[in-house]
Amino acid sequence: MIDFAIYALTLVAIWSVMAISLNIQFGMTGLVNFGQILPFAIGAYAAAIGVQYDLPWWVGAVAGLVAAPIAGILVILPAGRSSQDYWALITLGAGEIFRLTMLNVPSIAGGADGVTVSRLPDRTLAAGLAVALCVVAYAVAQQIGNGPFGRMLRVIREDETLAATLGRSPMSFRMRVTVVSWAMAGVAGVLYAHVIGYVAPTSFLVTDTFLVWTAVILGGPGRNIGVVIGAAILILMSVSTRFLAEWSGLPSDLVANLRLAVFGLILVLMFLFRPAGLFPETKRVQNVDGL
Amino acid sequence: MKRNLLNAAVFAAAAIVAQPGALLAADTIPVGVIANLTGQDVNTSLQMARGVELAADEINAAGGIDGKMIELIVEDSEYKAQEALTAATKLYQVNQVPAVIMFGGSSLMIPVGELAQQEGKVLINTSSSSAKLGDYPGALFSILPLDNIVGKELGQYVYDKGARSIATIVPNNTFGTGIADAAGAAFEAAGGKIVRKVAYTEGQPDYRADVQAIIAAEPDALVGVGYGDDSRTVFKNARELGFDAPWYAAYPSIFAVENEEWMNGKLSGVDNGGYANDGGAAVLAAYKAKWPDEDEPLAHIYYGYDAMMVLAKAIEAGGVESAEIAAALPSVVESYVGATGKIVWDDRGQRIDPPLDIIEYKGGKFETVGTID
């Protein structure tokens, strides 16, 4: 039983890293990234391709860490001068282009067949790595959010023109935010591949991006602890409702649908009564000289 | 305070997951079932789960196994690898089931197969036909035959029917491309020509562009596989665009026919030959008795039924532990003739040499019109 709790903790930690990554982009900077699953997928595929060519696991991990932020730069360059609507569409499209390429070009990573990745044999080790990654991501996000860099990100989020009048280049800040946050998501993808043990295009759908968005909105955009708790609630609700379903004694197909309905209902109620999230961002007053 | 909240959430989850294992009575044998009860291709998956249920009912009505009743624990995979793995981890670790019967594509079956091997557990596959499934001998056993066997027979059948040029249309997944490749290779080896290959993305609301590409290639016949809502949409698009060539398929009985009148006499192909035997007829009768208001069942009900039956026989012959089941399974299937006919496994536990029939869609239902040796 404890193994199952450890497995759930691993998932919570991995998806928390994804939520922190999106929080830096959206919560702090205002970047509407609808392709958040892309760096995650790049990390996972880097691990898978490394395994395919019999390379040590760390080669795939380093490749994922490097490839994800590079992809981020390539994606945001054409979106640099665009408004947030276009930013959302470009990132959404980039994620789908990558997934469909992996699906339709089997020579890269098996196409629809996917690739088997060596699974971490010890669940405790997997959980330890995931929690360690989450702690590092959280510390980095806190460092960004609480320093002058983070304050300027919030200025860009609230008023891009104001940031420019202060002599800062919003594009430069966005670029740095993308590099850091996509690297986080890339490493989370590497770890995910070694936890699940299999990488296929079906694991990186648009719906997975919106799982991360739900965690951020639920927890409270702009608050790192909030988005971690948002991710934890989502994963633990998904896991725990399996047991509620088992206890109910109702037909399995009915219960499966009710489980998702209850899940959705709780989220709707949350958004109705706590629209700023469980842990809303606190208002900060700063001296502009400190930027 | 923040750390306390996180800890509280983790411990709350641990407290929740601690309970259900204790609910299983000592006089039952827990068996796990993983099916995509939500998400994609729900109906076919549900049919498999019902097949398992019918077999469990039959076993329990006959007094169970050594007096112990089969208790099914059904989990939803949502047709996602992560959720399938979560379901399997729960079943193996919390519910302590020795074996799981599963419906799902290879993207779900392979990670769960890997987990089963790692945990020393048993997984019985009822729906996936990837060649990679053979990589988990002693842990993963298949009731569905491999793609290359059925695909090869389909290719030869199409050539024998007089077609000399074909187009293929399949869902872009391991099952679809596996069948298309095997059927295409056999058809070309016989002297035929493939003029167009289409592998469509599942879950789309419309496949007109794909169907138009096929019509433009002017094939003598169309060859493919499909299931669920996607197959219904492909048929609808083909009918509306005036496509009129014969349609040959692997497992035509799992298609969702969209328009009975239009499809009448147009669809035929190679299917499992076991359904028409006494075992298949008995399962069909049991299904209609238990769910009288439901439509005709899909073929997956027979695969689910056989999976539960061979598992029960292995428990009876070997014991309730996973290792005992894995050791007993190959020998019990040798004497088992079930709803999908005789099951022959290779040394990896993958089904080979299945009984195959030719079936045609006539008068609103499929009829067996021949048998393949």
Boltz contact constraints between the chains, C-beta under 6 A:
constraints:
  - contact:
      token1: [A, 1]
      token2: [B, 18]
      max_distance: 6.0
  - contact:
      token1: [A, 1]
      token2: [B, 94]
      max_distance: 6.0
  - contact:
      token1: [A, 3]
      token2: [B, 93]
      max_distance: 6.0
  - contact:
      token1: [A, 4]
      token2: [B, 17]
      max_distance: 6.0
  - contact:
      token1: [A, 4]
      token2: [B, 89]
      max_distance: 6.0
  - contact:
      token1: [A, 4]
      token2: [B, 90]
      max_distance: 6.0
  - contact:
      token1: [A, 4]
      token2: [B, 93]
      max_distance: 6.0
  - contact:
      token1: [A, 4]
      token2: [B, 94]
      max_distance: 6.0
  - contact:
      token1: [A, 5]
      token2: [B, 14]
      max_distance: 6.0
  - contact:
      token1: [A, 5]
      token2: [B, 17]
      max_distance: 6.0
  - contact:
      token1: [A, 7]
      token2: [B, 89]
      max_distance: 6.0
  - contact:
      token1: [A, 8]
      token2: [B, 13]
      max_distance: 6.0
  - contact:
      token1: [A, 112]
      token2: [B, 172]
      max_distance: 6.0
  - contact:
      token1: [A, 112]
      token2: [B, 173]
      max_distance: 6.0
  - contact:
      token1: [A, 112]
      token2: [B, 174]
      max_distance: 6.0
  - contact:
      token1: [A, 113]
      token2: [B, 174]
      max_distance: 6.0
  - contact:
      token1: [A, 114]
      token2: [B, 107]
      max_distance: 6.0
  - contact:
      token1: [A, 119]
      token2: [B, 114]
      max_distance: 6.0
  - contact:
      token1: [A, 196]
      token2: [B, 81]
      max_distance: 6.0
  - contact:
      token1: [A, 196]
      token2: [B, 111]
      max_distance: 6.0
  - contact:
      token1: [A, 197]
      token2: [B, 111]
      max_distance: 6.0
  - contact:
      token1: [A, 197]
      token2: [B, 114]
      max_distance: 6.0
  - contact:
      token1: [A, 198]
      token2: [B, 110]
      max_distance: 6.0
  - contact:
      token1: [A, 198]
      token2: [B, 111]
      max_distance: 6.0
  - contact:
      token1: [A, 200]
      token2: [B, 107]
      max_distance: 6.0
  - contact:
      token1: [A, 202]
      token2: [B, 107]
      max_distance: 6.0
  - contact:
      token1: [A, 203]
      token2: [B, 81]
      max_distance: 6.0
  - contact:
      token1: [A, 225]
      token2: [B, 2]
      max_distance: 6.0
  - contact:
      token1: [A, 232]
      token2: [B, 9]
      max_distance: 6.0
  - contact:
      token1: [A, 236]
      token2: [B, 9]
      max_distance: 6.0
  - contact:
      token1: [A, 236]
      token2: [B, 13]
      max_distance: 6.0
  - contact:
      token1: [A, 240]
      token2: [B, 13]
      max_distance: 6.0
  - contact:
      token1: [A, 240]
      token2: [B, 16]
      max_distance: 6.0
  - contact:
      token1: [A, 242]
      token2: [B, 90]
      max_distance: 6.0
  - contact:
      token1: [A, 243]
      token2: [B, 16]
      max_distance: 6.0
  - contact:
      token1: [A, 243]
      token2: [B, 20]
      max_distance: 6.0
  - contact:
      token1: [A, 246]
      token2: [B, 20]
      max_distance: 6.0
  - contact:
      token1: [A, 252]
      token2: [B, 74]
      max_distance: 6.0
  - contact:
      token1: [A, 253]
      token2: [B, 37]
      max_distance: 6.0
  - contact:
      token1: [A, 253]
      token2: [B, 46]
      max_distance: 6.0
  - contact:
      token1: [A, 256]
      token2: [B, 37]
      max_distance: 6.0
  - contact:
      token1: [A, 256]
      token2: [B, 38]
      max_distance: 6.0
  - contact:
      token1: [A, 256]
      token2: [B, 76]
      max_distance: 6.0
  - contact:
      token1: [A, 257]
      token2: [B, 38]
      max_distance: 6.0
  - contact:
      token1: [A, 260]
      token2: [B, 38]
      max_distance: 6.0
